[in-house]
């Protein structure tokens, strides 16, 4: 999964908003799937994500779209979903490891 995940991460820097939205959606989906199947892999993948940069991008988009609230663009929604999936993947591995050591 690392190669595909890395390729999608690379597309987050695309100048085309539709491509960036698609990449964020795919990454969030991959993280959610791996979190269910193998939390350790999900956590490892989440660590490769430039999370601070994605959070900053999501925040900037949300601020830019604040006048239209509660309506948000698909890009904003995808970025928020990606941040949530990455944050969820990290503690999933920790709790999985806790269960294994008990």
Secondary structure, 3 states (H helix, E strand, C coil): CHHHHHHHHHHCCCCCHHHHHHHHHHHHHHHHHHHHHCHHHHHHHHHHCCHHHHHHHHHHHHHHCHHHCCCCCHHHHHHHHHHHHHHHHHHHHHHHHHHHHC
